[in-house]
Amino acid sequence: MKIKKIFILSMILIFILSIFIIIFYKHNNKSMDYEEFLDNAFYSAIIKDEYLQYAGYTELENIISDEINYSINDLVKNAEAILVITMDTNTVFYGKGLINNCKIKKIIKGENFNINDVIKIYDSLYYWRWFSGHYLGGSTPLKMNEDYIVFIKNASRPNLKNTYIYSSIPYGHIKISKDIKILKNYENASLKLRDIINYQYVFLKDTDKEIIELYEKNCNKILEYFELK
């Protein structure tokens, strides 16, 4: 009788454990809704050097700049296209990345683009789960119904054809606004993406004040240079 009870209890425990495993698996592998992702995921930032060490993707070192002290001339030179876009539909989860569907509103630089074309641009996300979103530098997601100037180039190894990447981490996309909203002294994983999406850029705790001021100044210069402010 005692052995039978132990067997039954063991089966019950195995059944409960199986349920937890299934729930965990579904949470980490389900087709995530973007709005749900914004509500659930905590934001974290990672510098490019750390990403390269983590991912071993050395090609990124040559194609994307993470410099804050970056001239407009360099920004223009290193971008294959400069466009004014708005989010056309919600971001799509594709493999390990997120892809923004963006409608072109203005063409500043670039060939084979047309007004109202919808193009695909990788989000600056390097890793995601249903409860977390890890972004390169202090980059942030695009927000629906907002206009951005974007500096992009063709993705060299995309998992979806005809997809673009930002040519700069800090200045890849800049929200067209009178005020550049920056989150300062952020502690990783302390806010949800739903809050972070309202900011142009995120600076981690103990970032030098001069760097933050330079970034804000450069964003304003870029918008003024392209007569978007």
C-alpha positions, -999 to +999 in steps of 0.1 A: +000+000+000+028+024+009+046+017-024+013+024-043+009+058-025+045+067-034+039+058-070+007+078-072+023+109-056+053+105-080+029+105-110+011+135-097+044+154-092+055+144-127+022+156-141+024+190-124+061+194-135+051+186-171+024+213-170+050+239-158+074+228-185+047+232-212+037+266-199+074+278-199+080+264-233+049+281-248+059+314-232+093+313-247+084+300-281+049+312-289+042+336-317+044+368-298+020+397-304+040+430-305+017+449-283+018+421-257+056+421-260+057+459-252+036+453-221+055+423-208+091+428-217+116+447-196+142+468-214+179+463-212+207+480-232+241+465-242+271+482-257+283+469-291+316+454-277+296+433-253+273+422-281+302+412-303+317+391-275+284+375-268+273+368-304+306+365-321+292+385-350+323+405-361+307+418-392+286+442-371+318+459-361+323+471-396+288+481-407+272+499-377+287+528-358+280+532-321+298+566-319+280+594-301+305+619-314+295+613-350+294+640-377+265+646-400+289+641-430+299+607-417+262+598-410+252+607-446+283+590-461+278+557-443+241+554-450+229+539-483+196+555-478+181+584-457+143+584-455+115+598-435+092+569-425+064+560-402+054+526-389+030+511-413+020+480-393+032+465-360+067+450-358+069+414-369+088+387-350+110+368-374+135+343-361+156+360-335+149+395-347+121+420-350+113+436-383+096+470-387+073+476-416+078+512-425+060+534-450+082+560-468+070+596-465+101+614-479+132+603-498+164+623-489+190+598-502+187+565-519+177+549-552+148+526-561+125+540-534+091+555-539+068+575-517+044+552-499+065+521-504+067+499-474+102+487-465+114+463-438+139+475-413+154+454-385+148+467-350+179+474-330+171+444-308+198+417-304+179+393-282+143+389-270+120+367-249+084+373-239+097+390-206+128+409-219+141+429-248+178+436-251+188+465-273+221+476-288+234+507-271+205+528-258+184+524-290+147+521-286+118+506-306+098+526-332+064+539-321+033+537-342+019+569-357+052+587-353+075+600-380+113+593-380+143+601-401+162+569-406+198+562-418+199+527-432+218+502-454+211+468-468+213+440-443+242+418-454+230+385-439+192+389-435+169+360-426+143+378-447+151+392-482+152+429-490+156+440-454+175+470-441+195+477-409+203+511-393+238+524-402+242+539-367+231+527-333+226+561-316+214+579-348+199+552-369+164+565-363+155+599-348+120+609-340+109+640-357+099+662-328+106+696-313+119+680-282+144+651-280+132+629-251+161+611-235+160+587-206+190+593-183+207+572-156+186+542-165+191+509-145+187+479-168+155+459-166+137+485-145+111+496-171+089+479-196+092+485-233+058+502-232+075+530-212+108+530-231+092+534-265+084+570-256+121+579-255+145+586-283+175+570-265+184+555-232+216+562-213+226+538-185+233+548-150+265+568-144+268+579-180+289+611-183+266+642-185+287+656-214+279+625-235+242+629-230+243+666-238+263+659-269+239+633-281+209+656-276+227+684-294+236+662-323+200+649-327+187+685-329+215+694-354+205+665-376+168+674-376+177+711-384+201+701-411+174+681-430+149+708-423+127+685-402+125+707-371 
